[in-house]
Amino acid sequence: MKIGILRKFISSMITAVILSIILVFVHGYAPFLVYFMYSAIGCLIIGMPCSILAEFIVMRVKQSILRLSIGLALHLFPAGIIVLLLSFDEPGGIMVVLKYGNIFVYSIITAAAVLWLVDAVLKIAIKGKEVSY
């Protein structure tokens, strides 16, 4: 269990670094450390617990592809909820947020998908065989 939590922490930090690099090149209004700080906080407070919960939920699924698909969906679902919550203060609601999609919407969805991917790759690297998520 300790290895799993350590792997989730490492996955969160790698995801924060990847997202920060992407944001520096795409958005570029702040230095890397600012993007990393906010990305790391989001990945640790929201991403890591959701990732641990997703692993517990899919633990009993036998098929590898189904397990990976459910894991990805369970990573993207909380991201979608956060995007929905961010859209409440917009006058047009969720449709305006998605249509004019600011950088936060894309960062949240990207962070969830990258966290899932990095964690799956780390799990393969640690176990040295086919991923069972």
N, CA and C atoms as a LAMMPS dump frame, in Angstrom:
ITEM: TIMESTEP
0
ITEM: NUMBER OF ATOMS
399
ITEM: BOX BOUNDS ff ff ff
-5.0000000000000000e+02 5.0000000000000000e+02
-5.0000000000000000e+02 5.0000000000000000e+02
-5.0000000000000000e+02 5.0000000000000000e+02
ITEM: ATOMS id mol type element x y z
1 1 1 N 0.827 -1.2 0
2 1 2 C 0 0 0
3 1 3 C 0.875 1.27 0
4 2 1 N 1.989 1.227 0.77
5 2 2 C 2.869 2.391 0.818
6 2 3 C 3.483 2.663 -0.55
7 3 1 N 3.807 1.596 -1.29
8 3 2 C 4.387 1.768 -2.628
9 3 3 C 3.357 2.416 -3.546
10 4 1 N 2.083 2.025 -3.415
11 4 2 C 1.027 2.6 -4.246
12 4 3 C 0.851 4.088 -3.992
13 5 1 N 0.873 4.481 -2.734
14 5 2 C 0.718 5.898 -2.399
15 5 3 C 1.956 6.683 -2.837
16 6 1 N 3.125 6.088 -2.655
17 6 2 C 4.347 6.748 -3.13
18 6 3 C 4.32 6.898 -4.65
19 7 1 N 3.833 5.857 -5.354
20 7 2 C 3.724 5.933 -6.813
21 7 3 C 2.735 7.034 -7.217
22 8 1 N 1.627 7.163 -6.491
23 8 2 C 0.654 8.22 -6.788
24 8 3 C 1.273 9.604 -6.56
25 9 1 N 2.072 9.74 -5.494
26 9 2 C 2.724 11.017 -5.229
27 9 3 C 3.711 11.363 -6.344
28 10 1 N 4.519 10.383 -6.74
29 10 2 C 5.482 10.616 -7.82
30 10 3 C 4.748 10.937 -9.12
31 11 1 N 3.657 10.222 -9.389
32 11 2 C 2.857 10.491 -10.59
33 11 3 C 2.298 11.907 -10.563
34 12 1 N 1.853 12.351 -9.394
35 12 2 C 1.314 13.709 -9.27
36 12 3 C 2.383 14.764 -9.535
37 13 1 N 3.58 14.537 -9.011
38 13 2 C 4.656 15.508 -9.219
39 13 3 C 5.116 15.524 -10.681
40 14 1 N 5.213 14.355 -11.307
41 14 2 C 5.588 14.309 -12.721
42 14 3 C 4.52 15.002 -13.563
43 15 1 N 3.258 14.768 -13.217
44 15 2 C 2.159 15.429 -13.931
45 15 3 C 2.234 16.943 -13.767
46 16 1 N 2.548 17.41 -12.559
47 16 2 C 2.667 18.85 -12.326
48 16 3 C 3.798 19.454 -13.152
49 17 1 N 4.906 18.732 -13.269
50 17 2 C 6.026 19.218 -14.08
51 17 3 C 5.632 19.278 -15.554
52 18 1 N 5.016 18.196 -16.06
53 18 2 C 4.599 18.16 -17.467
54 18 3 C 3.6 19.265 -17.765
55 19 1 N 2.601 19.416 -16.9
56 19 2 C 1.592 20.459 -17.115
57 19 3 C 2.208 21.85 -17.043
58 20 1 N 3.143 22.052 -16.147
59 20 2 C 3.792 23.356 -16.022
60 20 3 C 4.602 23.696 -17.268
61 21 1 N 5.297 22.71 -17.809
62 21 2 C 6.067 22.94 -19.043
63 21 3 C 5.125 23.299 -20.19
64 22 1 N 4.02 22.554 -20.292
65 22 2 C 3.034 22.85 -21.34
66 22 3 C 2.48 24.259 -21.167
67 23 1 N 2.144 24.648 -19.936
68 23 2 C 1.572 25.974 -19.691
69 23 3 C 2.57 27.085 -19.971
70 24 1 N 3.848 26.863 -19.681
71 24 2 C 4.858 27.881 -19.978
72 24 3 C 4.922 28.134 -21.477
73 25 1 N 4.873 27.05 -22.262
74 25 2 C 4.969 27.216 -23.715
75 25 3 C 3.674 27.709 -24.341
76 26 1 N 2.534 27.27 -23.848
77 26 2 C 1.253 27.64 -24.451
78 26 3 C 0.758 28.982 -23.925
79 27 1 N 0.773 29.151 -22.62
80 27 2 C 0.209 30.35 -22.003
81 27 3 C 1.285 31.404 -21.814
82 28 1 N 2.35 31.045 -21.117
83 28 2 C 3.543 31.86 -21.009
84 28 3 C 3.459 33.172 -20.267
85 29 1 N 2.427 33.392 -19.46
86 29 2 C 2.32 34.66 -18.745
87 29 3 C 3.031 34.652 -17.403
88 30 1 N 3.44 33.473 -16.952
89 30 2 C 4.103 33.369 -15.65
90 30 3 C 5.298 32.429 -15.779
91 31 1 N 6.225 32.523 -14.838
92 31 2 C 7.371 31.615 -14.883
93 31 3 C 6.971 30.174 -14.504
94 32 1 N 7.868 29.254 -14.797
95 32 2 C 7.625 27.837 -14.561
96 32 3 C 7.23 27.557 -13.113
97 33 1 N 7.918 28.163 -12.152
98 33 2 C 7.657 27.871 -10.737
99 33 3 C 6.239 28.234 -10.313
100 34 1 N 5.691 29.29 -10.871
101 34 2 C 4.302 29.669 -10.544
102 34 3 C 3.34 28.609 -11.056
103 35 1 N 3.523 28.207 -12.311
104 35 2 C 2.67 27.158 -12.864
105 35 3 C 2.851 25.849 -12.102
106 36 1 N 4.102 25.535 -11.746
107 36 2 C 4.355 24.292 -11.025
108 36 3 C 3.697 24.302 -9.659
109 37 1 N 3.759 25.429 -8.961
110 37 2 C 3.163 25.515 -7.632
111 37 3 C 1.665 25.229 -7.692
112 38 1 N 0.961 25.889 -8.604
113 38 2 C -0.481 25.678 -8.707
114 38 3 C -0.809 24.279 -9.221
115 39 1 N -0.03 23.776 -10.151
116 39 2 C -0.26 22.429 -10.676
117 39 3 C -0.024 21.38 -9.596
118 40 1 N 1.037 21.549 -8.831
119 40 2 C 1.353 20.587 -7.775
120 40 3 C 0.279 20.589 -6.693
121 41 1 N -0.197 21.763 -6.327
122 41 2 C -1.257 21.84 -5.322
123 41 3 C -2.514 21.135 -5.828
124 42 1 N -2.885 21.408 -7.071
125 42 2 C -4.074 20.761 -7.634
126 42 3 C -3.914 19.262 -7.762
127 43 1 N -2.739 18.828 -8.195
128 43 2 C -2.505 17.388 -8.351
129 43 3 C -2.485 16.671 -7.008
130 44 1 N -1.948 17.311 -5.986
131 44 2 C -1.875 16.664 -4.677
132 44 3 C -3.204 16.701 -3.93
133 45 1 N -3.919 17.819 -4.009
134 45 2 C -5.16 17.946 -3.251
135 45 3 C -6.327 17.249 -3.939
136 46 1 N -6.395 17.316 -5.247
137 46 2 C -7.534 16.743 -5.963
138 46 3 C -7.134 15.483 -6.732
139 47 1 N -6.038 15.552 -7.479
140 47 2 C -5.656 14.446 -8.352
141 47 3 C -5.239 13.19 -7.621
142 48 1 N -4.407 13.316 -6.606
143 48 2 C -3.908 12.14 -5.91
144 48 3 C -5.017 11.368 -5.191
145 49 1 N -5.897 12.022 -4.413
146 49 2 C -6.986 11.259 -3.782
147 49 3 C -7.935 10.618 -4.802
148 50 1 N -8.218 11.326 -5.896
149 50 2 C -9.087 10.749 -6.933
150 50 3 C -8.411 9.548 -7.589
151 51 1 N -7.109 9.613 -7.761
152 51 2 C -6.367 8.518 -8.354
153 51 3 C -6.336 7.304 -7.422
154 52 1 N -6.156 7.541 -6.138
155 52 2 C -6.181 6.442 -5.163
156 52 3 C -7.567 5.81 -5.121
157 53 1 N -8.602 6.636 -5.126
158 53 2 C -9.974 6.121 -5.136
159 53 3 C -10.258 5.332 -6.409
160 54 1 N -9.781 5.81 -7.538
161 54 2 C -9.977 5.099 -8.803
162 54 3 C -9.293 3.74 -8.77
163 55 1 N -8.13 3.675 -8.166
164 55 2 C -7.426 2.387 -8.094
165 55 3 C -8.197 1.397 -7.22
166 56 1 N -8.772 1.865 -6.119
167 56 2 C -9.57 0.978 -5.282
168 56 3 C -10.827 0.493 -5.999
169 57 1 N -11.431 1.364 -6.783
170 57 2 C -12.667 1.002 -7.482
171 57 3 C -12.41 -0.044 -8.557
172 58 1 N -11.334 0.104 -9.314
173 58 2 C -11.076 -0.81 -10.427
174 58 3 C -10.232 -2.02 -10.031
175 59 1 N -9.972 -2.179 -8.758
176 59 2 C -9.101 -3.253 -8.294
177 59 3 C -9.627 -4.641 -8.676
178 60 1 N -10.94 -4.814 -8.683
179 60 2 C -11.512 -6.137 -8.917
180 60 3 C -11.829 -6.426 -10.387
181 61 1 N -11.648 -5.455 -11.253
182 61 2 C -11.912 -5.669 -12.678
183 61 3 C -10.778 -6.508 -13.251
184 62 1 N -11.137 -7.574 -13.957
185 62 2 C -10.136 -8.535 -14.441
186 62 3 C -9.492 -8.136 -15.77
187 63 1 N -10.269 -7.617 -16.715
188 63 2 C -9.746 -7.31 -18.039
189 63 3 C -8.919 -6.025 -18.015
190 64 1 N -7.743 -6.096 -18.624
191 64 2 C -6.81 -4.978 -18.581
192 64 3 C -7.339 -3.736 -19.309
193 65 1 N -7.896 -3.928 -20.514
194 65 2 C -8.393 -2.782 -21.29
195 65 3 C -9.58 -2.141 -20.59
196 66 1 N -10.48 -2.942 -20.069
197 66 2 C -11.637 -2.41 -19.343
198 66 3 C -11.186 -1.672 -18.092
199 67 1 N -10.211 -2.236 -17.406
200 67 2 C -9.692 -1.617 -16.19
201 67 3 C -9.05 -0.259 -16.509
202 68 1 N -8.273 -0.191 -17.579
203 68 2 C -7.659 1.073 -17.98
204 68 3 C -8.708 2.098 -18.389
205 69 1 N -9.73 1.655 -19.114
206 69 2 C -10.793 2.571 -19.556
207 69 3 C -11.571 3.126 -18.373
208 70 1 N -11.908 2.258 -17.432
209 70 2 C -12.628 2.718 -16.239
210 70 3 C -11.737 3.65 -15.424
211 71 1 N -10.449 3.328 -15.322
212 71 2 C -9.521 4.197 -14.596
213 71 3 C -9.431 5.582 -15.209
214 72 1 N -9.369 5.641 -16.542
215 72 2 C -9.328 6.941 -17.216
216 72 3 C -10.617 7.72 -16.971
217 73 1 N -11.739 7.03 -17.062
218 73 2 C -13.024 7.698 -16.819
219 73 3 C -13.118 8.217 -15.382
220 74 1 N -12.606 7.438 -14.443
221 74 2 C -12.645 7.866 -13.043
222 74 3 C -11.663 8.995 -12.757
223 75 1 N -10.668 9.181 -13.597
224 75 2 C -9.781 10.339 -13.468
225 75 3 C -10.414 11.581 -14.113
226 76 1 N -11.101 11.376 -15.234
227 76 2 C -11.687 12.512 -15.95
228 76 3 C -12.979 13.017 -15.309
229 77 1 N -13.708 12.148 -14.618
230 77 2 C -14.986 12.557 -14.007
231 77 3 C -14.811 13.676 -12.979
232 78 1 N -13.888 13.558 -11.999
233 78 2 C -13.696 14.685 -11.072
234 78 3 C -13.215 15.953 -11.785
235 79 1 N -12.418 15.794 -12.839
236 79 2 C -11.981 16.964 -13.61
237 79 3 C -13.178 17.658 -14.24
238 80 1 N -14.102 16.863 -14.767
239 80 2 C -15.327 17.435 -15.336
240 80 3 C -16.169 18.146 -14.297
241 81 1 N -16.218 17.597 -13.1
242 81 2 C -16.968 18.253 -12.016
243 81 3 C -16.323 19.593 -11.664
244 82 1 N -15.008 19.641 -11.627
245 82 2 C -14.317 20.896 -11.321
246 82 3 C -14.578 21.928 -12.41
247 83 1 N -14.549 21.501 -13.673
248 83 2 C -14.858 22.42 -14.776
249 83 3 C -16.289 22.927 -14.639
250 84 1 N -17.215 22.039 -14.279
251 84 2 C -18.614 22.446 -14.078
252 84 3 C -18.724 23.459 -12.942
253 85 1 N -18.01 23.229 -11.86
254 85 2 C -18.045 24.169 -10.743
255 85 3 C -17.448 25.522 -11.125
256 86 1 N -16.404 25.516 -11.951
257 86 2 C -15.817 26.779 -12.397
258 86 3 C -16.755 27.559 -13.319
259 87 1 N -17.69 26.855 -13.959
260 87 2 C -18.579 27.518 -14.907
261 87 3 C -19.756 28.218 -14.234
262 88 1 N -19.964 28.011 -12.939
263 88 2 C -21.112 28.622 -12.271
264 88 3 C -21.032 30.135 -12.196
265 89 1 N -19.816 30.69 -12.159
266 89 2 C -19.708 32.142 -12.074
267 89 3 C -19.7 32.818 -13.44
268 90 1 N -19.749 32.038 -14.519
269 90 2 C -19.822 32.604 -15.873
270 90 3 C -21.28 32.909 -16.223
271 91 1 N -21.545 34.036 -16.883
272 91 2 C -22.923 34.387 -17.231
273 91 3 C -23.61 33.365 -18.139
274 92 1 N -22.889 32.747 -19.054
275 92 2 C -23.5 31.788 -19.967
276 92 3 C -23.416 30.353 -19.507
277 93 1 N -22.776 30.104 -18.36
278 93 2 C -22.679 28.761 -17.829
279 93 3 C -21.633 27.91 -18.521
280 94 1 N -21.871 26.622 -18.482
281 94 2 C -20.895 25.645 -18.971
282 94 3 C -20.653 25.772 -20.466
283 95 1 N -21.673 26.124 -21.236
284 95 2 C -21.509 26.212 -22.69
285 95 3 C -20.541 27.333 -23.079
286 96 1 N -20.593 28.437 -22.368
287 96 2 C -19.666 29.541 -22.645
288 96 3 C -18.25 29.135 -22.26
289 97 1 N -18.115 28.447 -21.122
290 97 2 C -16.785 28.017 -20.677
291 97 3 C -16.182 27.048 -21.685
292 98 1 N -16.986 26.119 -22.189
293 98 2 C -16.465 25.151 -23.152
294 98 3 C -16.224 25.774 -24.521
295 99 1 N -17.09 26.719 -24.913
296 99 2 C -16.945 27.335 -26.233
297 99 3 C -15.713 28.227 -26.299
298 100 1 N -15.538 29.052 -25.286
299 100 2 C -14.41 29.976 -25.294
300 100 3 C -13.25 29.451 -24.454
301 101 1 N -13.37 28.241 -24.001
302 101 2 C -12.427 27.5 -23.169
303 101 3 C -11.169 28.211 -22.753
304 102 1 N -11.169 28.703 -21.548
305 102 2 C -9.947 29.331 -21.07
306 102 3 C -8.915 28.259 -20.73
307 103 1 N -7.744 28.672 -20.4
308 103 2 C -6.624 27.765 -20.18
309 103 3 C -6.857 26.843 -18.991
310 104 1 N -7.651 27.286 -18.022
311 104 2 C -7.897 26.46 -16.84
312 104 3 C -8.683 25.201 -17.172
313 105 1 N -9.664 25.331 -18.058
314 105 2 C -10.463 24.173 -18.456
315 105 3 C -9.571 23.123 -19.102
316 106 1 N -8.763 23.54 -20.046
317 106 2 C -7.885 22.598 -20.736
318 106 3 C -6.814 22.04 -19.807
319 107 1 N -6.329 22.847 -18.874
320 107 2 C -5.314 22.364 -17.938
321 107 3 C -5.872 21.297 -17.012
322 108 1 N -7.102 21.479 -16.562
323 108 2 C -7.699 20.52 -15.635
324 108 3 C -7.912 19.178 -16.319
325 109 1 N -8.472 19.193 -17.514
326 109 2 C -8.709 17.953 -18.247
327 109 3 C -7.379 17.293 -18.63
328 110 1 N -6.424 18.1 -19.083
329 110 2 C -5.108 17.564 -19.439
330 110 3 C -4.41 16.966 -18.221
331 111 1 N -4.483 17.645 -17.097
332 111 2 C -3.842 17.137 -15.878
333 111 3 C -4.437 15.792 -15.469
334 112 1 N -5.742 15.637 -15.573
335 112 2 C -6.379 14.369 -15.203
336 112 3 C -5.923 13.235 -16.123
337 113 1 N -5.89 13.507 -17.418
338 113 2 C -5.477 12.473 -18.378
339 113 3 C -3.99 12.146 -18.231
340 114 1 N -3.158 13.158 -18.028
341 114 2 C -1.717 12.925 -17.886
342 114 3 C -1.428 12.184 -16.58
343 115 1 N -2.153 12.519 -15.512
344 115 2 C -1.975 11.818 -14.239
345 115 3 C -2.293 10.33 -14.408
346 116 1 N -3.374 10.032 -15.096
347 116 2 C -3.734 8.636 -15.356
348 116 3 C -2.64 7.942 -16.168
349 117 1 N -2.174 8.603 -17.213
350 117 2 C -1.169 8.014 -18.098
351 117 3 C 0.162 7.795 -17.374
352 118 1 N 0.62 8.792 -16.647
353 118 2 C 1.894 8.677 -15.929
354 118 3 C 1.806 7.58 -14.873
355 119 1 N 0.678 7.51 -14.17
356 119 2 C 0.525 6.48 -13.153
357 119 3 C 0.508 5.081 -13.769
358 120 1 N -0.164 4.932 -14.904
359 120 2 C -0.188 3.627 -15.587
360 120 3 C 1.206 3.237 -16.061
361 121 1 N 1.968 4.193 -16.596
362 121 2 C 3.33 3.899 -17.057
363 121 3 C 4.235 3.55 -15.875
364 122 1 N 4.11 4.276 -14.775
365 122 2 C 4.916 3.962 -13.594
366 122 3 C 4.564 2.589 -13.028
367 123 1 N 3.293 2.252 -13.081
368 123 2 C 2.888 0.939 -12.583
369 123 3 C 3.488 -0.167 -13.448
370 124 1 N 3.508 0.035 -14.757
371 124 2 C 4.141 -0.937 -15.649
372 124 3 C 5.642 -1.017 -15.35
373 125 1 N 6.283 0.118 -15.16
374 125 2 C 7.73 0.148 -14.912
375 125 3 C 8.078 -0.528 -13.588
376 126 1 N 7.242 -0.338 -12.579
377 126 2 C 7.52 -0.926 -11.274
378 126 3 C 7.273 -2.434 -11.292
379 127 1 N 6.154 -2.842 -11.854
380 127 2 C 5.82 -4.263 -11.865
381 127 3 C 6.534 -5.025 -12.974
382 128 1 N 6.888 -4.327 -14.054
383 128 2 C 7.618 -4.959 -15.131
384 128 3 C 6.817 -5.924 -15.971
385 129 1 N 5.518 -5.742 -15.998
386 129 2 C 4.661 -6.598 -16.824
387 129 3 C 3.48 -5.785 -17.305
388 130 1 N 2.494 -6.46 -17.884
389 130 2 C 1.312 -5.775 -18.424
390 130 3 C 0.603 -5.019 -17.303
391 131 1 N 0.117 -3.837 -17.638
392 131 2 C -0.533 -3.001 -16.624
393 131 3 C -1.852 -3.627 -16.199
394 132 1 N -2.064 -3.653 -14.907
395 132 2 C -3.343 -4.117 -14.392
396 132 3 C -4.034 -3.006 -13.629
397 133 1 N -3.498 -1.817 -13.786
398 133 2 C -3.942 -0.584 -13.165
399 133 3 C -4.154 -0.823 -11.713
